[in-house]
Amino acid sequence: MGSETERVVHRGGCHCRRVRWEVEAPSSVVAWQCNCSDCSMRGNTHFILPSSNFRLLGDSHQFLTTYTFGTHTAKHIFCKVCGITSFYIPRSNPDGIAITYRCVDPGTLAHIEIKLYDGKNWESSYISTEIASCTKPET
C-alpha cells in the first residue's frame, strides 16, 4: 500500500547527539500537538507507538534524566547535557513511547499528519481522540 503502511527504522536523538535511539514505525505518522502545560512550553509534537518498537542506542542512558508532575504517569525524559526531550513516556499511553518528530533524523519520515490533543482538558480529549489506540497491536 505504499509509504502509508511501510514500516521503516527511524533514527534520532537529542541536539548534542549524546542521546541516540532507533524506532520502527511507519514512514507516514500521526503526530500529536498537545497544549498541556509541559508540551505547550516545549513546543512538543510527537507520534506514539509501542515501547517494544523503540531501542536506546549505545551509552545514551547515562545522559538521560526524567521529570514528572501531576499524576506522575508521564515520564518526561530529556538529555542532561542539551535539555532536549527527543522521546518520553506519555500519560495517554504509559505502555508506549512518544517520539518528538522533529528529533527524527532526516530522510525516513515521508509524511506527518498533525492532530491536536487538548491536554488542558486531558480526560475528555483522551476519550474523544482515541489516542490510546496508538499502542494497540495492529490487526
DSSP file with accessible surface (Angstrom, degrees, kcal/mol):
  #  RESIDUE AA STRUCTURE BP1 BP2  ACC     N-H-->O    O-->H-N    N-H-->O    O-->H-N    TCO  KAPPA ALPHA  PHI   PSI    X-CA   Y-CA   Z-CA
    1    1 A M    >         0   0  188      0, 0.0     3,-0.6     0, 0.0     5,-0.1   0.000 360.0 360.0 360.0  10.3    0.0    0.0    0.0
    2    2 A G  G >>  -     0   0   50      1,-0.2     4,-1.2     2,-0.1     3,-1.1  -0.365 360.0 -21.1  86.6-158.4    3.0    2.3   -0.3
    3    3 A S  G 34 S+     0   0   54      1,-0.3    24,-0.6     2,-0.2    25,-0.5   0.680 120.2  73.6 -68.7 -18.9    4.5    4.7    2.2
    4    4 A E  G <4 S+     0   0  130     -3,-0.6    24,-0.3     1,-0.2    -1,-0.3   0.865 115.4  19.9 -65.6 -34.6    1.4    4.9    4.4
    5    5 A T  T <4 S+     0   0   79     -3,-1.1    -1,-0.2    21,-0.1    -2,-0.2   0.501  93.5 119.6-111.8  -7.3    1.9    1.4    5.8
    6    6 A E     <  -     0   0  104     -4,-1.2    21,-1.9    -5,-0.1     2,-0.5  -0.405  55.6-144.3 -61.8 127.8    5.6    0.9    5.1
    7    7 A R  E     +A   26   0A  84     19,-0.2     2,-0.3    -2,-0.1    -2,-0.1  -0.835  26.2 170.6 -97.9 133.2    7.4    0.3    8.3
    8    8 A V  E     -A   25   0A  28     17,-3.0    17,-2.3    -2,-0.5     2,-0.7  -0.870  38.5-104.8-132.8 166.8   10.9    1.7    8.5
    9    9 A V  E     -A   24   0A  59     -2,-0.3     2,-0.4    15,-0.2    15,-0.2  -0.874  35.3-163.6 -96.4 117.8   13.6    2.2   11.1
   10   10 A H  E     -A   23   0A   0     13,-3.4    13,-2.6    -2,-0.7     2,-0.3  -0.843   2.3-159.8 -97.4 139.5   13.8    5.9   12.1
   11   11 A R  E     +A   22   0A 122     -2,-0.4    94,-3.5    11,-0.2     2,-0.3  -0.893  26.8 129.6-116.4 151.5   16.9    7.1   13.9
   12   12 A G  E     +AB  21 104A   0      9,-2.1     9,-2.3    -2,-0.3     2,-0.3  -0.948  15.8 162.4-173.1-168.1   17.1   10.2   16.0
   13   13 A G  E     -A   20   0A   5     90,-1.8     7,-0.2    -2,-0.3     2,-0.1  -0.986  42.9 -36.0 165.1-159.0   18.1   11.8   19.3
   14   14 A C    >   -     0   0    9      5,-1.7     3,-0.6    -2,-0.3    71,-0.0  -0.203  58.7 -96.3 -89.7-179.9   18.9   15.0   21.0
   15   15 A H  T 3  S+     0   0  157      1,-0.2    -1,-0.1     2,-0.1    68,-0.0   0.903 122.9  44.5 -66.4 -42.8   20.7   18.1   19.9
   16   16 A C  T 3  S-     0   0   37      1,-0.1    -1,-0.2    68,-0.0     0, 0.0   0.540 105.6-128.7 -83.4  -4.8   24.2   17.3   21.3
   17   17 A R  S <  S+     0   0  144     -3,-0.6    -2,-0.1     2,-0.2    -1,-0.1   0.575  77.7 117.4  68.8  14.9   23.8   13.7   19.9
   18   18 A R  S    S+     0   0  112      1,-0.1     2,-0.6    45,-0.1    45,-0.2   0.794  71.3  58.8 -77.2 -27.9   24.7   12.1   23.2
   19   19 A V  S    S+     0   0    1     44,-0.1    -5,-1.7    43,-0.1     2,-0.4  -0.924  72.5 167.7-102.3 120.1   21.2   10.5   23.3
   20   20 A R  E     +A   13   0A  39     -2,-0.6    37,-2.7    37,-0.5     2,-0.3  -0.981   1.4 161.0-133.4 144.7   20.6    8.3   20.2
   21   21 A W  E     -AC  12  56A   0     -9,-2.3    -9,-2.1    -2,-0.4     2,-0.3  -0.942  24.6-141.5-150.8 168.7   17.8    5.9   19.5
   22   22 A E  E     -AC  11  55A  33     33,-2.3    33,-2.6    -2,-0.3     2,-0.4  -0.980  15.6-172.3-136.9 151.5   16.0    4.0   16.8
   23   23 A V  E     -AC  10  54A   1    -13,-2.6   -13,-3.4    -2,-0.3     2,-0.6  -0.998  21.4-133.7-144.5 138.3   12.4    3.2   16.4
   24   24 A E  E     +A    9   0A  92     29,-2.2   -15,-0.2    -2,-0.4   -17,-0.1  -0.864  49.2 133.0 -94.2 124.4   10.4    1.1   14.0
   25   25 A A  E     -A    8   0A   0    -17,-2.3   -17,-3.0    -2,-0.6     4,-0.1  -0.970  58.8 -74.1-159.2 165.5    7.3    2.9   12.7
   26   26 A P  E     -A    7   0A  33      0, 0.0   -19,-0.2     0, 0.0   -22,-0.1  -0.226  37.6-123.2 -61.8 159.9    5.5    3.7    9.5
   27   27 A S  S    S+     0   0    4    -21,-1.9    83,-2.6   -24,-0.6    84,-1.6   0.673 105.5  56.0 -78.7 -13.9    7.1    6.3    7.2
   28   28 A S  E    S+d  111   0B  26    -25,-0.5     2,-0.3   -22,-0.3    84,-0.2  -0.981  79.0 176.7-117.6 122.5    3.8    8.2    7.5
   29   29 A V  E     -d  112   0B  10     82,-2.4    84,-2.8    -2,-0.5     2,-0.6  -0.867  33.6-127.6-128.0 158.8    2.8    9.1   11.0
   30   30 A V  E     -d  113   0B  49     -2,-0.3    18,-0.5    82,-0.2     2,-0.4  -0.936  31.0-162.9-100.7 121.7    0.1   10.9   13.0
   31   31 A A  E     -d  114   0B   0     82,-3.1    84,-2.9    -2,-0.6     2,-0.5  -0.874  10.1-136.5-109.0 142.0    1.8   13.4   15.4
   32   32 A W  E     -dE 115  46B  11     14,-4.0    14,-1.9    -2,-0.4     2,-0.7  -0.861   6.8-158.8-102.6 125.0    0.0   14.9   18.4
   33   33 A Q  E     -dE 116  45B  92     82,-3.0    84,-2.6    -2,-0.5     2,-0.3  -0.907  21.8-164.8-100.5 111.0    0.4   18.6   19.2
   34   34 A C  E     -d  117   0B  16     10,-0.9    84,-0.2    -2,-0.7     9,-0.1  -0.749  23.4-159.5-103.2 146.1   -0.6   18.9   22.8
   35   35 A N        +     0   0   53     82,-1.5    83,-0.1    -2,-0.3    -1,-0.1   0.114  47.7 130.1-109.4  20.5   -1.5   22.0   24.7
   36   36 A C  S  > S-     0   0   23     81,-0.2     4,-2.5     1,-0.1     5,-0.4  -0.218  78.2 -96.2 -64.6 169.5   -0.8   20.7   28.3
   37   37 A S  H  > S+     0   0   77     82,-0.2     4,-1.0     1,-0.2    -1,-0.1   0.870 122.4  40.6 -59.9 -35.8    1.4   22.9   30.4
   38   38 A D  H  > S+     0   0   25      2,-0.2     4,-2.0     1,-0.1     5,-0.2   0.967 117.3  43.7 -78.4 -54.5    4.5   20.9   29.6
   39   39 A C  H  >>S+     0   0    3      1,-0.2     5,-1.8     2,-0.2     4,-1.6   0.884 112.7  52.8 -60.8 -39.9    4.1   20.2   25.9
   40   40 A S  H  <5S+     0   0   63     -4,-2.5    -1,-0.2     1,-0.2    -2,-0.2   0.900 110.1  47.9 -66.9 -35.7    3.0   23.7   25.1
   41   41 A M  H  <5S+     0   0  168     -4,-1.0    -1,-0.2    -5,-0.4    -2,-0.2   0.878 118.7  40.2 -70.3 -35.5    6.0   25.3   26.8
   42   42 A R  H  <5S-     0   0   80     -4,-2.0    -1,-0.2    -5,-0.1    -2,-0.2   0.616 103.2-129.5 -86.1 -14.4    8.4   22.9   25.0
   43   43 A G  T  <5 +     0   0   47     -4,-1.6     2,-0.3    -5,-0.2    -3,-0.2   0.835  45.2 175.7  68.2  32.6    6.5   23.1   21.7
   44   44 A N      < +     0   0    5     -5,-1.8   -10,-0.9    -6,-0.2     2,-0.4  -0.540  19.6 176.7 -81.1 133.7    6.5   19.3   21.6
   45   45 A T  E     +E   33   0B   4     -2,-0.3    56,-1.6   -12,-0.2    57,-0.5  -0.992  19.2 172.8-131.5 125.8    4.7   17.4   18.8
   46   46 A H  E     -EF  32 100B   7    -14,-1.9   -14,-4.0    -2,-0.4     2,-0.3  -0.910  31.2-137.7-138.8 154.0    5.1   13.7   18.9
   47   47 A F  E     - F   0  99B   4     52,-2.2    52,-3.2    -2,-0.3     2,-0.4  -0.875  26.6-140.7-110.6 150.9    4.0   10.4   17.5
   48   48 A I  E     + F   0  98B  14    -18,-0.5    50,-0.2    -2,-0.3   -18,-0.1  -0.901  27.5 155.2-118.2 139.8    3.2    7.4   19.7
   49   49 A L  E     - F   0  97B  11     48,-2.1    48,-2.7    -2,-0.4    86,-0.2  -0.942  50.5 -65.7-151.6 169.6    4.0    3.7   19.3
   50   50 A P  E >   - F   0  96B  33      0, 0.0     3,-2.1     0, 0.0    46,-0.2  -0.318  41.8-126.8 -60.4 141.9    4.5    0.6   21.4
   51   51 A S  G >  S+     0   0   60     44,-1.5     3,-1.9     1,-0.3    45,-0.1   0.778 106.8  71.1 -62.5 -22.7    7.7    0.7   23.5
   52   52 A S  G 3  S+     0   0  105      1,-0.3    -1,-0.3     3,-0.0    44,-0.1   0.699  91.5  59.7 -67.5 -14.8    8.7   -2.6   22.0
   53   53 A N  G <  S+     0   0   34     -3,-2.1   -29,-2.2   -30,-0.1     2,-0.4   0.415  95.2  82.5 -88.8   0.5    9.4   -0.7   18.8
   54   54 A F  E <   -C   23   0A  36     -3,-1.9     2,-0.4   -31,-0.2   -31,-0.2  -0.863  52.5-178.3-113.2 140.5   12.0    1.6   20.5
   55   55 A R  E     -C   22   0A 140    -33,-2.6   -33,-2.3    -2,-0.4     2,-0.3  -0.964  19.6-142.7-140.9 123.2   15.6    1.0   21.2
   56   56 A L  E     -C   21   0A  56     -2,-0.4     2,-0.3   -35,-0.2   -35,-0.3  -0.638  29.0-137.8 -78.3 135.7   18.0    3.3   23.1
   57   57 A L    >   -     0   0   37    -37,-2.7     3,-1.8    -2,-0.3   -37,-0.5  -0.712  45.5 -30.1-103.9 151.1   21.5    3.1   21.5
   58   58 A G  T 3  S-     0   0   78     -2,-0.3     3,-0.4     1,-0.2    -2,-0.0  -0.128 117.8 -25.1  54.2-136.4   25.0    3.0   22.9
   59   59 A D  T >  S+     0   0   86      1,-0.2     3,-1.5     2,-0.1     4,-0.3   0.051  93.9 125.4 -99.5  26.4   25.5    4.7   26.3
   60   60 A S  G X   +     0   0    3     -3,-1.8     3,-2.2     1,-0.3     4,-0.3   0.825  60.0  70.8 -54.0 -36.9   22.6    7.1   25.8
   61   61 A H  G >  S+     0   0  127     -3,-0.4     3,-1.4     1,-0.3    -1,-0.3   0.818  89.0  62.1 -55.2 -31.1   21.0    6.1   29.1
   62   62 A Q  G <  S+     0   0   97     -3,-1.5    -1,-0.3     1,-0.3    -2,-0.2   0.684 102.6  50.9 -72.5 -12.4   23.8    7.8   31.1
   63   63 A F  G <  S+     0   0   45     -3,-2.2    17,-3.5    -4,-0.3    18,-0.4   0.344  93.8  97.8-103.2   6.7   22.8   11.2   29.6
   64   64 A L  E <   +H   79   0C  32     -3,-1.4     2,-0.3    -4,-0.3    15,-0.2  -0.701  42.1 174.9-101.1 148.1   19.1   10.9   30.5
   65   65 A T  E     -H   78   0C  55     13,-2.1    13,-2.7    -2,-0.3     2,-0.4  -0.937  20.0-134.1-140.3 162.7   17.1   12.3   33.3
   66   66 A T  E     -H   77   0C  74     -2,-0.3     2,-0.4    11,-0.2    11,-0.2  -0.954  11.1-166.7-128.4 140.4   13.4   12.3   34.0
   67   67 A Y  E     +H   76   0C 118      9,-2.5     9,-2.5    -2,-0.4     2,-0.3  -0.974  12.2 177.3-121.6 134.8   10.8   14.9   35.1
   68   68 A T        +     0   0   43     -2,-0.4     2,-0.3     7,-0.2     7,-0.1  -0.936   4.0 164.9-131.0 159.7    7.3   14.1   36.3
   69   69 A F    >   +     0   0   72     -2,-0.3     3,-2.5     5,-0.3     4,-0.3  -0.951  52.5  14.7-157.9 174.4    4.4   16.2   37.6
   70   70 A G  T 3  S+     0   0   62      1,-0.3    -2,-0.0    -2,-0.3     0, 0.0  -0.344 135.8   3.7  58.9-116.2    0.7   15.9   38.3
   71   71 A T  T 3  S-     0   0   73     -2,-0.2    -1,-0.3     1,-0.1    -3,-0.0   0.590  90.4-135.3 -76.8 -11.5   -0.2   12.2   38.1
   72   72 A H  S <  S+     0   0   99     -3,-2.5    -2,-0.1     1,-0.1    -1,-0.1   0.652  74.7 115.4  62.6  18.1    3.4   11.2   37.6
   73   73 A T        +     0   0   53     -4,-0.3     2,-0.2     2,-0.0    -1,-0.1   0.917  58.7  69.7 -79.6 -46.6    2.3    8.8   34.9
   74   74 A A  S    S-     0   0   14     -5,-0.3     2,-0.6     1,-0.0    -5,-0.3  -0.505  72.6-153.1 -71.3 137.9    4.1   10.7   32.1
   75   75 A K  B     -I   89   0D  74     14,-2.4    14,-2.1    -2,-0.2     2,-1.1  -0.923   3.7-157.5-115.3 101.3    7.9   10.4   32.2
   76   76 A H  E     -H   67   0C   8     -9,-2.5    -9,-2.5    -2,-0.6     2,-0.4  -0.710  17.0-169.1 -83.0 100.8    9.4   13.4   30.5
   77   77 A I  E     +H   66   0C  19     -2,-1.1    10,-0.6    10,-0.4     2,-0.3  -0.795  12.4 164.8 -98.3 130.2   12.8   12.1   29.6
   78   78 A F  E     -H   65   0C  61    -13,-2.7   -13,-2.1    -2,-0.4     2,-0.3  -0.957  41.6 -89.3-145.3 162.8   15.4   14.6   28.4
   79   79 A C  E  >  -H   64   0C   1      5,-1.8     4,-1.5    -2,-0.3   -15,-0.2  -0.550  24.8-147.4 -73.5 130.6   19.2   14.9   27.8
   80   80 A K  T  4 S+     0   0  129    -17,-3.5    -1,-0.1    -2,-0.3   -16,-0.1   0.698  96.1  46.7 -68.8 -20.6   21.1   16.2   30.9
   81   81 A V  T  4 S+     0   0   76    -18,-0.4    -1,-0.1     3,-0.1   -17,-0.1   0.941 129.7  12.9 -89.1 -55.2   23.5   18.0   28.6
   82   82 A C  T  4 S-     0   0   42      2,-0.1    -2,-0.1     0, 0.0    -1,-0.0   0.591  91.2-128.1-103.7 -12.8   21.4   19.8   26.0
   83   83 A G     <  +     0   0   41     -4,-1.5     2,-0.3     1,-0.2    -3,-0.1   0.488  53.9 147.4  84.5   3.8   18.0   19.6   27.6
   84   84 A I        -     0   0   64     -6,-0.1    -5,-1.8     1,-0.1     2,-1.0  -0.564  42.2-147.8 -81.9 133.5   16.1   18.2   24.5
   85   85 A T        +     0   0   12     -2,-0.3    -7,-0.2    -7,-0.2     3,-0.1  -0.838  28.2 164.2 -94.7  96.7   13.2   15.8   25.0
   86   86 A S  S    S+     0   0    2     -2,-1.0    14,-2.1     1,-0.2     2,-0.3   0.683  70.0   1.0 -88.5 -18.2   13.6   13.6   21.9
   87   87 A F  E     +G   99   0B   9    -10,-0.6   -10,-0.4    12,-0.2     2,-0.3  -0.969  67.0 169.3-157.8 160.7   11.3   10.9   23.4
   88   88 A Y  E     -G   98   0B  11     10,-1.8    10,-3.3    -2,-0.3   -12,-0.2  -0.976  41.2 -96.1-163.8 172.1    9.2   10.3   26.5
   89   89 A I  B     -I   75   0D  47    -14,-2.1   -14,-2.4    -2,-0.3     8,-0.2  -0.889  46.0-141.6 -99.0 114.4    6.6    8.0   28.1
   90   90 A P    >   -     0   0    3      0, 0.0     3,-0.5     0, 0.0     6,-0.3  -0.465  13.2-131.8 -82.5 150.0    3.2    9.7   27.6
   91   91 A R  T 3  S+     0   0   71      1,-0.2    -2,-0.0    -2,-0.2     0, 0.0   0.875 108.8  57.0 -60.7 -37.5    0.4    9.7   30.1
   92   92 A S  T 3  S+     0   0    9      1,-0.3    -1,-0.2     2,-0.1     3,-0.1   0.784 123.1  22.4 -66.6 -27.9   -2.0    8.7   27.4
   93   93 A N    X   +     0   0    2     -3,-0.5     3,-2.7     1,-0.1    -1,-0.3  -0.572  64.8 169.9-140.6  72.1    0.0    5.6   26.6
   94   94 A P  T 3  S+     0   0   79      0, 0.0    -1,-0.1     0, 0.0    -3,-0.1   0.677  82.7  58.0 -65.7 -10.2    2.1    4.6   29.6
   95   95 A D  T 3  S+     0   0   81     -3,-0.1   -44,-1.5     2,-0.0     2,-0.2   0.339 108.4  58.5 -93.3   5.8    2.9    1.3   27.7
   96   96 A G  E <  S-F   50   0B   1     -3,-2.7     2,-0.4    -6,-0.3    -3,-0.1  -0.530  77.1-114.9-124.4-172.3    4.3    3.3   24.8
   97   97 A I  E     -F   49   0B  12    -48,-2.7   -48,-2.1    -2,-0.2     2,-0.5  -0.991  15.5-147.7-129.7 135.9    6.9    5.8   23.7
   98   98 A A  E     -FG  48  88B   0    -10,-3.3   -10,-1.8    -2,-0.4     2,-0.5  -0.929  15.6-157.1-103.4 124.4    6.2    9.3   22.3
   99   99 A I  E     -FG  47  87B   0    -52,-3.2   -52,-2.2    -2,-0.5     2,-0.7  -0.902  17.8-129.6-104.7 123.9    8.8   10.4   19.7
  100  100 A T  E >   -F   46   0B  13    -14,-2.1     3,-2.3    -2,-0.5   -54,-0.2  -0.625  20.4-148.3 -69.8 111.7    9.3   14.1   19.1
  101  101 A Y  G >  S+     0   0   44    -56,-1.6     3,-1.5    -2,-0.7    -1,-0.2   0.819  92.9  61.0 -61.8 -27.2    9.0   14.1   15.3
  102  102 A R  G 3  S+     0   0  155    -57,-0.5    -1,-0.3     1,-0.3   -56,-0.1   0.635  98.1  60.8 -73.2 -10.0   11.5   17.0   14.9
  103  103 A C  G <  S+     0   0   23     -3,-2.3   -90,-1.8   -17,-0.2     2,-0.4   0.395  79.3 105.5 -96.2   1.9   14.2   14.8   16.6
  104  104 A V  B <  S-B   12   0A  15     -3,-1.5   -92,-0.3    -4,-0.2     3,-0.1  -0.685  82.7-109.3 -80.5 132.0   14.0   12.1   13.9
  105  105 A D    >   -     0   0   45    -94,-3.5     3,-0.8    -2,-0.4     4,-0.3  -0.313  45.6 -93.8 -56.8 144.5   17.0   12.2   11.6
  106  106 A P  T 3  S+     0   0  135      0, 0.0    -1,-0.1     0, 0.0   -95,-0.1  -0.220  98.8  45.5 -60.7 147.7   16.0   13.5    8.1
  107  107 A G  T 3  S+     0   0   81      2,-0.3    -2,-0.1    -3,-0.1     3,-0.0   0.186  94.4  66.2 113.6 -15.9   15.1   11.1    5.3
  108  108 A T  S <  S+     0   0   47     -3,-0.8     2,-0.8   -97,-0.1   -98,-0.0   0.674  76.8  81.2-113.6 -21.3   12.8    8.4    6.8
  109  109 A L        +     0   0   39     -4,-0.3    -2,-0.3     1,-0.2   -81,-0.2  -0.794  49.4 176.0 -87.8 113.2    9.6   10.3    7.6
  110  110 A A        +     0   0   68    -83,-2.6     2,-0.3    -2,-0.8   -82,-0.2   0.800  66.7   7.2 -85.2 -33.0    7.6   10.7    4.4
  111  111 A H  E     -d   28   0B 104    -84,-1.6   -82,-2.4  -108,-0.1     2,-0.5  -0.983  56.4-163.9-154.4 139.7    4.5   12.3    5.8
  112  112 A I  E     -d   29   0B  51     -2,-0.3     2,-0.6   -84,-0.2   -82,-0.2  -0.984   5.7-163.9-128.1 117.6    3.4   13.8    9.2
  113  113 A E  E     -d   30   0B  91    -84,-2.8   -82,-3.1    -2,-0.5     2,-0.5  -0.906  16.2-148.3 -97.7 123.7   -0.3   14.4    9.9
  114  114 A I  E     -d   31   0B  73     -2,-0.6     2,-0.3   -84,-0.2   -82,-0.2  -0.833  16.7-177.3-100.1 125.2   -0.6   16.7   12.9
  115  115 A K  E     -d   32   0B  88    -84,-2.9   -82,-3.0    -2,-0.5     2,-0.3  -0.896  25.7-117.5-115.2 151.6   -3.6   16.3   15.2
  116  116 A L  E     -d   33   0B 126     -2,-0.3     2,-0.5   -84,-0.2   -82,-0.2  -0.695  20.4-164.6 -91.9 138.1   -4.5   18.4   18.2
  117  117 A Y  E     -d   34   0B   9    -84,-2.6     2,-1.8    -2,-0.3   -82,-1.5  -0.990  17.1-140.7-120.8 121.1   -4.7   16.9   21.7
  118  118 A D    >   +     0   0   54     -2,-0.5     3,-1.2     1,-0.2     7,-0.4  -0.574  29.6 168.7 -84.5  80.6   -6.4   19.1   24.3
  119  119 A G  G >  S+     0   0   10     -2,-1.8     3,-0.9     1,-0.3    -1,-0.2   0.688  72.1  66.8 -67.6 -19.0   -4.1   18.4   27.2
  120  120 A K  G 3  S+     0   0  152      1,-0.3    -1,-0.3    -3,-0.2     3,-0.1   0.769 113.1  33.4 -69.8 -25.9   -5.7   21.2   29.2
  121  121 A N  G <> S+     0   0   88     -3,-1.2     4,-2.1     1,-0.1    -1,-0.3  -0.561  85.5 165.2-122.1  61.0   -8.9   19.1   29.2
  122  122 A W  H <>  +     0   0   41     -3,-0.9     4,-2.6     1,-0.2     5,-0.2   0.854  64.1  50.2 -53.8 -51.0   -7.0   15.8   29.3
  123  123 A E  H  > S+     0   0  116      1,-0.2     4,-1.6     2,-0.2    -1,-0.2   0.926 113.9  43.3 -60.8 -46.9   -9.7   13.4   30.3
  124  124 A S  H  > S+     0   0   73      1,-0.2     4,-2.5     2,-0.2    -1,-0.2   0.893 115.3  49.8 -69.1 -34.9  -12.2   14.4   27.6
  125  125 A S  H  X S+     0   0    6     -4,-2.1     4,-2.4    -7,-0.4     6,-0.3   0.885 104.9  58.4 -70.0 -35.8   -9.5   14.6   24.9
  126  126 A Y  H  X>S+     0   0   81     -4,-2.6     4,-0.8    -5,-0.2     5,-0.5   0.919 113.2  39.3 -58.1 -42.7   -8.3   11.1   25.9
  127  127 A I  H  <5S+     0   0  131     -4,-1.6     3,-0.4    -5,-0.2    -2,-0.2   0.945 117.6  46.6 -73.8 -47.6  -11.7    9.7   25.1
  128  128 A S  H  <5S+     0   0   91     -4,-2.5    -2,-0.2     1,-0.2    -3,-0.2   0.808 115.1  44.4 -71.6 -27.8  -12.6   11.8   22.0
  129  129 A T  H  <5S-     0   0   35     -4,-2.4    -1,-0.2    -5,-0.2    -2,-0.2   0.665  90.2-140.8 -89.9 -17.2   -9.2   11.3   20.2
  130  130 A E  T ><5 +     0   0  141     -4,-0.8     3,-1.5    -3,-0.4     4,-0.2   0.838  44.4 155.9  56.8  34.7   -8.8    7.5   20.8
  131  131 A I  G > < +     0   0    3     -5,-0.5     3,-2.1    -6,-0.3     4,-0.2   0.802  58.6  73.1 -61.8 -27.5   -5.1    8.2   21.4
  132  132 A A  G >  S+     0   0   21     -6,-0.4     3,-1.3     1,-0.3    -1,-0.3   0.798  83.1  69.4 -59.9 -25.4   -4.8    5.1   23.5
  133  133 A S  G X  S+     0   0   68     -3,-1.5     3,-1.4     1,-0.3    -1,-0.3   0.642  75.4  85.8 -69.6 -11.4   -5.1    3.0   20.3
  134  134 A C  G <  S+     0   0   38     -3,-2.1    -1,-0.3     1,-0.3    -2,-0.1   0.752  95.7  39.3 -62.2 -24.4   -1.7    4.2   19.2
  135  135 A T  G <  S+     0   0   10     -3,-1.3    -1,-0.3    -4,-0.2    -2,-0.2   0.305  90.0 111.4-110.1   9.9    0.0    1.4   21.2
  136  136 A K  S <  S-     0   0  115     -3,-1.4     3,-0.1    -4,-0.1    -3,-0.0  -0.574  80.2 -95.7 -80.1 145.5   -2.5   -1.3   20.4
  137  137 A P        -     0   0  111      0, 0.0     2,-0.2     0, 0.0    -1,-0.1  -0.300  42.8-108.2 -59.0 143.5   -1.2   -4.2   18.2
  138  138 A E              0   0  149     -3,-0.1    -3,-0.0     1,-0.0     0, 0.0  -0.502 360.0 360.0 -72.7 142.0   -2.0   -3.8   14.5
  139  139 A T              0   0  189     -2,-0.2    -1,-0.0    -3,-0.1    -3,-0.0  -0.715 360.0 360.0-113.6 360.0   -4.7   -6.2   13.2
